[in-house]
């Protein structure tokens, strides 16, 4: 029976936190000391990559010399992002938390991406992280960088077509001071021409577990529940079938 450390007295030496984000096809995991990464692992997008999260976690913790019994908590990205990936990441986090008797917290995947965009774009009025949501839409939001790990939400996490996102961003001011980026940028095509472009590939273009830690350290945690931003494909298809049957 695991000891429930959530009710144990504070340790004189801070224990590490395990962080993971599976909102995009590119997995990100980190072992954090406060909000500083002790070890980090990023896996590029591969089919079925979300199912490799436990194997990747085992490898990362081993490389960091940390056992699950040494962890003080788990931090997981809650999206928005791919339906299956989010479920796998959150289920993994909750399973570790229950098995080890430690706290599990959530943080926004898009806010983590926004921090990376802001770090690389000093003076930006707004940063706009994007992931490909399929169906000709983007999972996106807009934030004003406040310095360090601070962000002000300007557009809440949502799923938008590239054209609709462009219209909403123009309300925010000078396009040359608005930085758009993330792995979803390619799916936007030419719709976001005129805006500054941040990272569009590699770890900086996907939610990074290390930046989840920065948001948590800033007090910006969220309930451990997936943020889908729209109905999953399976639900859309089910409703379409019911509509067709009702019209028959």
BAFI-3210 file (N, C-alpha, C; in Angstrom, 3 decimals, decimal comma, padded with zeros to 6 digits):
// residues 248
n [1|2|3|4|5|6|7|8|9|10|11|12|13|14|15|16|17|18|19|20|21|22|23|24|25|26|27|28|29|30|31|32|33|34|35|36|37|38|39|40|41|42|43|44|45|46|47|48|49|50|51|52|53|54|55|56|57|58|59|60|61|62|63|64|65|66|67|68|69|70|71|72|73|74|75|76|77|78|79|80|81|82|83|84|85|86|87|88|89|90|91|92|93|94|95|96|97|98|99|100|101|102|103|104|105|106|107|108|109|110|111|112|113|114|115|116|117|118|119|120|121|122|123|124|125|126|127|128|129|130|131|132|133|134|135|136|137|138|139|140|141|142|143|144|145|146|147|148|149|150|151|152|153|154|155|156|157|158|159|160|161|162|163|164|165|166|167|168|169|170|171|172|173|174|175|176|177|178|179|180|181|182|183|184|185|186|187|188|189|190|191|192|193|194|195|196|197|198|199|200|201|202|203|204|205|206|207|208|209|210|211|212|213|214|215|216|217|218|219|220|221|222|223|224|225|226|227|228|229|230|231|232|233|234|235|236|237|238|239|240|241|242|243|244|245|246|247|248]
n.u [000,862|000,830|002,432|000,699|001,813|000,733|-000,350|001,771|004,413|006,275|009,150|012,593|014,321|013,531|011,499|011,558|009,435|007,442|006,767|004,586|003,489|001,103|-000,461|000,015|001,141|003,851|005,628|006,367|008,402|009,524|011,728|011,454|012,976|011,635|010,791|012,717|014,278|015,556|016,000|015,124|012,953|012,137|010,028|009,742|006,964|005,288|003,433|000,994|002,419|001,625|001,126|003,547|004,228|004,605|006,847|008,690|008,675|009,740|012,356|013,300|013,139|014,912|017,309|017,617|018,123|016,060|013,465|010,030|009,093|010,442|009,267|007,547|005,275|003,031|002,742|000,664|-000,024|-003,058|-004,201|-005,706|-005,853|-005,031|-007,567|-007,182|-004,469|-004,493|-006,112|-004,515|-002,206|-003,283|-004,490|-002,215|-000,844|-002,674|-002,757|-000,113|-000,106|-002,048|-000,941|001,418|000,627|000,675|000,348|-001,470|-001,380|-002,738|-001,863|-001,985|-001,543|-001,286|-000,537|001,994|003,304|003,073|004,820|007,323|007,272|007,162|009,610|011,404|010,782|011,242|009,585|007,204|003,781|001,719|001,428|000,833|000,133|-000,148|-001,712|-002,245|-005,521|-006,847|-009,617|-009,536|-008,971|-007,493|-006,058|-005,850|-004,840|-004,461|-002,017|-000,782|002,531|003,883|006,327|008,943|007,362|004,813|001,557|-001,049|-004,289|-005,664|-007,185|-009,173|-008,394|-009,272|-010,893|-010,315|-010,864|-008,184|-008,740|-010,710|-009,227|-007,337|-008,982|-009,728|-007,266|-006,473|-007,874|-006,384|-004,296|-001,234|-000,049|002,659|003,684|002,639|003,133|003,017|002,996|004,149|003,474|001,206|001,287|001,829|-000,564|-002,123|-001,646|-001,576|-003,014|-002,203|-000,394|001,780|001,879|004,282|006,501|007,065|008,708|008,173|008,618|010,074|011,045|010,375|008,083|005,994|003,984|005,925|007,092|008,727|007,979|005,395|005,960|006,946|004,633|003,130|004,706|004,199|001,749|-000,330|-002,049|-004,344|-007,516|-007,270|-008,310|-009,303|-008,991|-010,818|-011,747|-013,387|-015,865|-014,975|-013,849|-015,190|-017,599|-018,706|-019,074|-020,898|-023,165|-023,708|-024,456|-026,765|-028,344|-028,702|-030,092|-032,396|-033,465|-034,136]
n.v [-001,191|002,119|004,881|007,757|010,655|013,115|013,996|014,010|015,442|018,371|017,763|018,308|018,629|019,683|017,695|016,163|017,008|015,321|016,038|016,135|016,353|015,584|016,678|017,267|015,447|015,186|014,136|015,438|015,383|015,907|016,125|018,011|020,416|022,397|024,895|024,347|022,437|019,230|017,020|016,282|015,238|014,970|013,829|013,435|013,722|010,720|007,979|006,773|007,662|008,575|006,304|005,527|006,762|005,842|004,179|006,109|007,780|006,076|005,763|008,417|009,067|007,165|008,030|010,421|009,563|009,216|007,766|006,620|006,692|008,791|011,096|014,219|015,205|015,330|016,857|017,809|018,499|019,902|020,486|022,669|019,933|016,958|014,484|011,719|011,735|013,559|012,168|009,914|011,072|012,381|010,237|008,726|010,476|010,686|008,027|007,601|009,433|008,348|005,809|006,500|008,144|010,961|014,461|015,545|017,889|020,179|022,003|024,573|023,607|025,281|027,676|026,975|026,747|029,405|030,730|029,899|031,093|033,787|034,081|033,951|036,198|039,104|042,078|041,603|042,282|040,485|036,922|033,999|030,851|027,807|024,751|022,052|021,326|019,701|019,137|021,558|023,505|025,274|024,667|027,139|030,240|033,494|035,548|038,110|038,777|039,062|039,214|037,145|034,320|035,136|035,670|037,294|036,497|036,962|035,964|033,258|029,693|027,895|026,456|027,361|028,400|029,222|031,681|032,853|033,150|035,026|037,309|037,800|038,334|040,718|042,622|042,986|044,715|046,076|043,996|043,382|043,247|041,069|037,768|034,760|031,222|027,797|024,253|024,071|026,031|025,589|024,531|026,745|027,956|030,624|032,407|033,859|035,759|038,567|038,739|038,386|035,619|032,942|030,082|027,191|024,542|021,607|021,177|023,673|024,412|022,990|021,955|022,173|020,225|021,365|024,046|023,902|023,594|026,130|027,685|026,532|027,222|029,889|029,933|029,259|026,912|024,292|022,503|018,917|017,944|017,276|019,828|020,274|022,079|021,769|019,503|016,029|014,064|011,585|012,085|014,079|012,633|010,733|012,311|013,231|010,860|010,250|012,402|011,884|009,469|010,326|011,938|010,162]
n.w [000,000|-001,014|000,574|001,585|000,621|000,419|002,762|004,411|006,505|005,395|003,370|004,280|002,166|-001,022|-003,144|-006,409|-009,247|-011,617|-014,941|-017,759|-021,157|-023,509|-025,436|-028,072|-031,026|-030,534|-027,892|-024,646|-021,826|-018,468|-015,653|-012,842|-010,697|-008,479|-010,659|-012,490|-015,025|-014,403|-015,916|-019,281|-021,923|-025,286|-027,775|-031,160|-033,468|-033,984|-035,361|-033,098|-030,923|-028,383|-026,930|-026,063|-023,779|-021,100|-021,335|-022,175|-019,926|-017,976|-018,986|-018,842|-016,077|-015,108|-016,315|-014,987|-012,489|-010,691|-008,849|-008,940|-006,372|-005,325|-006,137|-005,732|-006,807|-009,668|-012,812|-015,414|-018,841|-019,916|-022,310|-024,837|-027,254|-029,107|-028,869|-028,120|-027,327|-025,147|-023,318|-022,791|-021,622|-019,326|-017,997|-017,432|-015,704|-013,561|-012,767|-011,849|-009,756|-008,028|-007,469|-006,173|-004,171|-004,381|-005,226|-008,106|-010,653|-013,072|-016,078|-018,585|-021,908|-024,151|-022,911|-022,016|-024,501|-025,261|-023,527|-024,503|-027,041|-026,264|-024,909|-027,016|-028,432|-027,689|-026,679|-027,978|-028,493|-028,319|-028,127|-030,026|-029,802|-031,711|-032,573|-034,819|-035,376|-037,074|-039,377|-040,751|-038,875|-036,081|-032,888|-030,597|-028,983|-027,506|-025,955|-023,775|-023,077|-019,836|-018,753|-017,445|-016,224|-016,587|-017,996|-019,794|-020,617|-023,759|-025,867|-025,262|-024,961|-027,859|-030,770|-034,018|-037,416|-039,704|-041,024|-039,372|-037,054|-037,907|-038,236|-035,572|-034,434|-035,637|-034,278|-032,054|-032,533|-033,961|-036,451|-036,801|-034,298|-033,193|-032,479|-034,101|-033,892|-033,571|-033,952|-035,469|-037,378|-040,108|-041,015|-041,167|-043,549|-045,867|-044,419|-042,195|-042,955|-042,645|-039,918|-037,251|-037,231|-035,117|-033,633|-035,593|-035,792|-034,247|-030,705|-029,509|-030,777|-029,833|-026,977|-024,079|-021,403|-019,465|-019,498|-018,594|-015,934|-015,302|-015,514|-013,485|-011,297|-011,285|-010,232|-011,889|-012,192|-013,249|-013,145|-013,248|-015,881|-019,202|-021,681|-024,318|-026,246|-028,434|-029,783|-029,698|-032,554|-032,738|-031,416|-033,013|-035,367|-034,445|-033,855|-036,405|-037,683|-036,227|-036,969|-039,685|-039,549|-038,278|-040,221|-042,137]
ca.u [000,000|001,706|002,243|000,106|002,694|000,006|-000,632|002,999|005,055|007,165|010,522|013,555|014,894|012,443|011,499|011,288|008,121|007,449|005,842|004,423|002,451|000,810|-001,521|000,372|001,762|005,221|005,569|007,368|008,458|010,623|011,842|011,650|013,286|010,850|010,410|013,913|014,385|016,705|016,154|014,030|012,887|011,167|009,915|009,053|005,683|005,272|002,116|000,843|003,421|001,073|001,162|004,909|004,535|005,137|008,218|009,508|008,795|010,683|013,696|013,697|013,378|016,149|018,437|017,753|018,403|014,889|012,449|008,693|008,909|011,126|008,543|006,670|004,023|002,967|002,154|000,295|-000,685|-004,469|-004,667|-006,363|-005,014|-005,641|-008,422|-006,548|-003,243|-004,824|-006,607|-003,384|-001,365|-003,967|-004,637|-000,892|-000,564|-003,534|-002,338|001,096|-000,479|-002,744|-000,032|002,472|000,054|001,181|-000,580|-001,434|-001,896|-002,788|-001,460|-002,410|-000,556|-001,071|000,228|003,386|003,816|003,148|006,041|008,444|007,188|007,498|011,047|012,145|010,257|011,154|008,852|005,947|002,553|000,921|001,949|-000,302|000,521|-001,111|-001,564|-003,163|-006,696|-007,518|-010,894|-009,223|-009,000|-006,321|-006,195|-005,068|-005,205|-003,543|-001,602|000,171|003,605|004,024|007,670|009,116|006,383|003,484|000,800|-002,426|-005,067|-006,385|-008,170|-009,113|-008,179|-010,422|-010,607|-010,732|-010,275|-007,146|-009,332|-011,360|-008,164|-006,776|-009,899|-009,673|-005,958|-006,362|-008,452|-005,401|-003,346|-000,241|000,343|004,104|004,029|001,939|003,949|002,279|003,935|003,709|003,437|000,022|001,418|001,747|-001,974|-002,761|-001,412|-001,229|-004,008|-001,602|000,649|001,868|002,208|005,607|006,471|007,961|009,088|007,120|008,998|010,950|010,462|009,833|006,803|005,016|003,965|007,070|006,827|009,470|007,231|004,282|006,486|007,023|003,272|002,746|005,438|003,546|000,423|-001,346|-002,440|-005,730|-008,016|-006,739|-009,393|-008,924|-009,609|-010,924|-012,011|-014,455|-016,269|-014,099|-014,311|-016,151|-018,886|-019,224|-019,559|-022,109|-024,289|-024,035|-025,205|-028,104|-029,096|-029,067|-031,119|-033,624|-034,031|-034,554]
ca.v [000,000|003,282|005,878|008,974|011,758|014,385|014,414|013,904|016,723|018,768|017,264|019,402|018,783|019,595|016,523|016,544|016,842|014,767|016,787|015,573|016,911|014,739|017,346|017,193|014,148|015,195|014,027|016,166|014,969|016,544|016,049|019,402|020,816|023,639|025,038|024,155|021,049|018,398|016,187|016,565|014,351|015,368|012,821|013,945|013,097|009,413|007,346|006,055|008,108|008,725|005,023|005,300|007,703|005,160|003,775|007,324|008,234|005,173|006,103|009,732|008,991|006,414|008,878|011,465|008,945|009,464|006,736|007,182|006,916|010,037|012,238|014,971|015,496|015,158|017,995|017,330|019,430|019,534|020,851|021,762|019,128|015,748|013,809|010,502|012,100|014,147|011,105|009,079|011,827|012,618|008,943|008,369|011,333|010,309|006,717|007,781|010,114|007,414|004,751|007,022|008,980|012,325|015,402|015,721|019,199|020,436|023,318|024,747|023,299|026,468|028,648|026,534|027,161|030,869|031,145|029,701|032,149|035,071|034,096|034,163|037,383|040,249|043,227|041,226|042,726|039,278|035,684|033,176|029,462|027,094|023,338|021,618|020,655|019,002|019,738|022,922|024,386|025,332|024,908|028,353|031,241|034,631|036,006|039,213|038,425|039,983|039,059|035,914|033,283|035,742|035,827|037,776|035,865|037,882|035,107|031,986|028,510|027,630|025,896|028,346|028,331|030,240|032,971|033,412|033,585|036,270|038,404|038,092|038,905|042,096|043,490|043,157|045,780|046,003|042,606|043,186|043,024|039,850|036,628|033,511|030,119|026,487|023,212|024,240|027,159|025,133|024,313|028,044|028,407|032,040|033,235|034,690|036,608|039,906|038,596|037,844|034,161|032,329|028,699|026,409|023,135|021,247|021,238|025,000|024,606|022,110|022,188|021,563|019,940|022,307|025,294|023,652|023,868|027,586|028,193|026,071|028,028|031,198|029,766|029,113|025,521|024,073|021,163|017,829|017,524|017,706|020,982|019,831|023,262|021,426|018,107|015,041|013,561|010,492|012,657|014,753|011,585|010,125|013,236|013,259|009,636|010,369|013,330|011,200|008,484|011,041|012,504|009,073]
ca.w [000,000|-001,038|001,616|001,051|000,999|000,368|004,129|005,175|006,756|004,312|003,395|004,359|000,831|-002,002|-004,003|-007,795|-009,874|-012,971|-015,798|-019,094|-022,020|-024,668|-026,195|-029,487|-031,325|-030,035|-026,440|-023,871|-020,429|-017,743|-014,210|-012,447|-009,330|-008,542|-012,067|-013,304|-015,474|-014,066|-017,105|-020,213|-023,075|-026,305|-028,823|-032,331|-033,789|-034,640|-035,175|-031,844|-029,968|-027,041|-026,233|-025,608|-022,715|-019,921|-021,667|-022,159|-018,531|-017,309|-019,460|-018,349|-014,638|-014,915|-016,682|-013,967|-011,207|-009,839|-008,848|-008,735|-004,940|-004,965|-006,682|-004,841|-007,498|-011,116|-013,505|-016,749|-019,746|-020,074|-023,635|-025,785|-028,110|-029,634|-027,899|-027,615|-026,622|-023,844|-022,422|-022,384|-020,700|-018,055|-017,325|-016,912|-014,555|-012,441|-012,304|-011,042|-008,519|-007,143|-007,052|-005,302|-003,122|-004,543|-005,864|-009,554|-011,039|-014,497|-016,587|-019,969|-022,941|-024,980|-022,131|-022,072|-025,802|-025,292|-022,848|-025,419|-028,057|-025,640|-024,623|-028,259|-029,136|-026,786|-027,189|-028,630|-027,826|-028,076|-028,708|-030,445|-030,071|-032,549|-032,893|-035,872|-034,820|-038,171|-039,810|-041,206|-037,709|-035,211|-031,455|-030,447|-027,987|-027,585|-024,634|-023,658|-022,146|-018,706|-018,216|-016,688|-016,546|-016,541|-019,233|-019,722|-021,675|-024,633|-026,529|-024,527|-025,797|-028,716|-032,093|-035,011|-038,748|-039,840|-041,367|-038,190|-036,141|-038,439|-037,920|-034,141|-034,089|-036,110|-033,248|-030,982|-032,830|-035,019|-036,721|-036,707|-032,897|-032,767|-032,890|-034,266|-034,031|-033,123|-034,970|-036,303|-038,300|-041,504|-041,347|-041,377|-044,909|-046,027|-043,731|-041,150|-043,515|-042,047|-038,503|-036,993|-037,121|-034,154|-033,937|-036,240|-035,778|-033,140|-029,353|-029,182|-031,467|-029,199|-025,535|-023,406|-019,995|-018,623|-019,406|-017,673|-014,604|-015,110|-015,258|-012,154|-010,321|-011,267|-009,633|-012,945|-012,404|-013,662|-012,793|-014,079|-016,766|-020,544|-022,335|-025,707|-027,075|-029,369|-029,651|-030,340|-033,855|-032,565|-031,049|-034,213|-036,285|-033,861|-034,044|-037,833|-037,987|-035,638|-037,784|-040,925|-039,229|-037,971|-041,445|-043,032]
c.u [000,894|001,378|001,713|000,924|001,977|-000,303|000,607|003,588|006,029|008,562|011,484|014,240|013,775|012,602|011,113|009,829|008,317|006,389|005,777|003,323|002,317|-000,302|-001,261|000,980|003,213|005,186|006,678|007,266|009,636|010,565|012,251|012,037|012,748|010,421|011,600|014,042|015,677|017,041|014,932|014,112|011,801|011,185|009,132|007,824|005,890|003,888|002,070|001,808|002,915|001,138|002,561|005,225|005,110|006,573|009,155|009,718|009,800|012,116|014,179|014,011|014,659|017,374|018,694|018,113|017,293|013,927|011,082|008,440|009,562|010,331|007,653|005,321|004,155|002,234|001,884|-000,368|-002,100|-005,055|-004,942|-005,375|-005,774|-006,375|-007,725|-005,295|-003,516|-005,275|-005,457|-002,523|-002,005|-004,156|-003,310|-000,577|-001,393|-003,156|-001,094|000,763|-001,135|-001,793|000,989|001,931|000,551|000,187|-000,372|-002,087|-001,887|-002,274|-001,794|-001,276|-000,262|-000,312|001,703|004,022|003,999|004,411|007,256|008,445|007,604|008,992|011,853|011,741|010,129|010,421|007,559|004,762|001,676|001,621|000,780|000,181|-000,565|-000,718|-002,586|-004,304|-007,412|-008,836|-010,714|-009,331|-007,680|-006,775|-005,281|-005,597|-004,243|-003,278|-000,689|001,257|003,756|005,411|007,778|008,134|004,959|002,859|-000,568|-003,197|-005,861|-007,473|-008,092|-008,879|-009,443|-009,957|-011,183|-010,156|-009,187|-007,714|-009,992|-010,332|-007,564|-007,676|-009,818|-008,340|-005,835|-006,957|-007,423|-004,346|-002,397|000,203|001,836|004,566|003,283|002,684|003,083|003,291|003,351|003,602|002,223|000,154|001,282|000,301|-002,714|-002,580|-000,984|-002,123|-003,399|-000,404|000,609|002,147|003,637|005,512|007,515|008,295|007,906|007,464|009,918|010,283|009,802|008,478|005,709|005,004|005,112|006,765|007,543|008,695|005,917|004,725|006,586|005,654|002,793|003,434|004,846|002,137|-000,686|-001,644|-003,928|-006,204|-007,469|-007,897|-009,069|-009,705|-009,652|-011,125|-013,060|-014,806|-015,253|-014,701|-015,393|-017,536|-019,522|-019,810|-020,838|-023,322|-024,704|-024,850|-026,630|-028,962|-029,568|-030,184|-032,446|-034,297|-034,539|-036,022]
c.v [001,236|004,248|007,163|010,170|013,097|014,897|014,339|015,277|017,075|018,178|018,435|019,659|018,649|018,375|016,927|016,300|016,242|015,506|016,135|016,300|016,045|015,351|017,335|015,831|014,047|015,216|014,839|015,740|015,664|016,157|017,432|019,510|022,231|023,790|024,850|022,696|020,392|017,490|016,412|015,618|014,849|014,332|013,407|013,136|011,777|008,810|006,559|006,482|008,212|007,439|004,703|006,108|007,008|004,702|004,980|007,839|007,379|005,526|007,431|009,689|008,217|007,258|009,966|010,895|009,144|008,289|007,345|007,462|008,220|011,279|012,889|015,244|015,244|016,359|017,568|018,441|018,982|019,997|022,333|021,030|017,912|014,967|012,599|010,834|012,671|013,077|010,243|009,810|012,010|011,315|008,490|009,170|010,928|008,938|006,792|008,430|009,174|006,352|005,240|007,881|010,404|013,165|015,437|017,067|019,322|021,818|023,373|024,464|024,520|027,551|028,272|026,939|028,666|031,371|031,004|030,770|033,498|035,173|034,453|035,446|038,562|041,418|042,894|041,730|041,531|038,099|034,733|031,767|028,735|025,630|022,980|020,819|019,784|019,723|021,193|023,932|024,300|025,372|026,087|029,218|032,402|035,162|037,229|038,799|039,502|039,926|037,800|034,856|033,808|035,901|036,412|037,188|036,914|037,168|033,755|030,815|028,125|026,910|026,855|028,007|029,399|031,620|033,636|033,880|034,901|037,459|038,792|038,728|040,353|043,075|043,820|044,220|045,444|044,555|042,353|042,964|041,824|038,653|035,377|032,384|028,835|025,525|023,322|025,325|026,736|024,949|025,620|028,549|029,859|032,962|034,190|035,475|037,996|039,870|038,077|036,340|033,707|030,906|027,941|024,920|022,886|021,405|022,575|025,247|023,705|022,391|021,446|021,401|020,928|023,619|025,125|023,971|025,345|028,174|027,759|026,895|029,427|031,125|029,527|027,649|025,436|022,711|020,111|017,218|018,056|018,920|020,648|020,995|023,021|019,959|017,176|014,547|012,489|011,032|013,376|013,724|010,939|011,023|013,309|012,024|009,720|011,325|012,696|010,183|009,166|011,614|011,423|008,723]
c.w [000,000|000,086|000,984|001,521|000,940|001,766|005,010|005,437|005,645|004,477|003,494|003,019|-000,188|-002,899|-005,424|-008,201|-011,255|-013,782|-017,169|-019,848|-023,252|-025,525|-027,690|-029,757|-030,859|-028,510|-025,789|-022,414|-019,763|-016,277|-013,745|-010,978|-009,203|-009,992|-012,999|-013,725|-015,017|-015,241|-017,979|-021,390|-024,010|-027,408|-029,987|-032,659|-034,530|-034,442|-033,864|-030,763|-028,545|-026,243|-025,710|-024,355|-021,486|-020,151|-021,611|-020,737|-017,780|-017,699|-018,873|-016,858|-014,346|-015,223|-015,645|-012,603|-010,200|-009,963|-008,603|-007,255|-004,476|-005,368|-005,632|-005,489|-008,980|-011,700|-014,940|-017,554|-020,031|-021,406|-023,776|-026,678|-028,589|-028,550|-027,283|-026,810|-025,247|-022,862|-021,914|-021,356|-019,341|-017,289|-016,719|-015,653|-013,339|-011,886|-011,436|-009,702|-007,528|-006,609|-006,025|-004,162|-003,166|-005,330|-007,371|-009,879|-012,560|-014,830|-018,068|-020,949|-023,811|-024,219|-022,097|-023,396|-025,868|-024,613|-023,758|-026,511|-027,482|-025,359|-025,861|-028,981|-028,184|-027,443|-027,885|-027,813|-027,466|-028,720|-028,914|-030,767|-030,847|-032,681|-033,956|-035,246|-035,850|-038,503|-040,250|-040,070|-036,950|-033,761|-031,141|-029,315|-028,195|-026,180|-024,755|-022,669|-021,075|-018,097|-017,376|-017,160|-016,551|-017,911|-018,916|-020,896|-022,447|-025,425|-025,833|-025,472|-026,557|-029,965|-033,132|-036,374|-038,840|-040,170|-040,179|-037,175|-036,614|-038,071|-036,443|-033,753|-034,530|-035,106|-032,172|-031,289|-033,965|-035,263|-036,569|-035,273|-032,305|-033,344|-032,931|-034,446|-033,485|-034,279|-035,880|-037,352|-039,754|-041,938|-041,589|-042,798|-044,955|-045,208|-042,714|-041,665|-042,910|-040,558|-038,364|-036,747|-036,107|-034,575|-034,525|-036,318|-034,597|-031,786|-029,027|-029,815|-030,913|-027,697|-024,847|-021,919|-019,079|-018,456|-018,652|-016,251|-014,319|-014,815|-013,876|-011,078|-010,212|-010,684|-010,626|-013,213|-012,712|-013,172|-013,750|-014,864|-018,156|-021,024|-023,823|-026,687|-028,161|-029,161|-030,316|-031,652|-033,702|-032,226|-032,232|-035,173|-035,764|-034,084|-035,507|-038,216|-037,450|-036,451|-039,080|-040,679|-038,947|-039,210|-042,388|-042,841]
res [x|x|x|x|x|x|x|x|x|x|x|x|x|x|x|x|x|x|x|x|x|x|x|x|x|x|x|x|x|x|x|x|x|x|x|x|x|x|x|x|x|x|x|x|x|x|x|x|x|x|x|x|x|x|x|x|x|x|x|x|x|x|x|x|x|x|x|x|x|x|x|x|x|x|x|x|x|x|x|x|x|x|x|x|x|x|x|x|x|x|x|x|x|x|x|x|x|x|x|x|x|x|x|x|x|x|x|x|x|x|x|x|x|x|x|x|x|x|x|x|x|x|x|x|x|x|x|x|x|x|x|x|x|x|x|x|x|x|x|x|x|x|x|x|x|x|x|x|x|x|x|x|x|x|x|x|x|x|x|x|x|x|x|x|x|x|x|x|x|x|x|x|x|x|x|x|x|x|x|x|x|x|x|x|x|x|x|x|x|x|x|x|x|x|x|x|x|x|x|x|x|x|x|x|x|x|x|x|x|x|x|x|x|x|x|x|x|x|x|x|x|x|x|x|x|x|x|x|x|x|x|x|x|x|x|x|x|x|x|x|x|x|x|x|x|x|x|x]
***
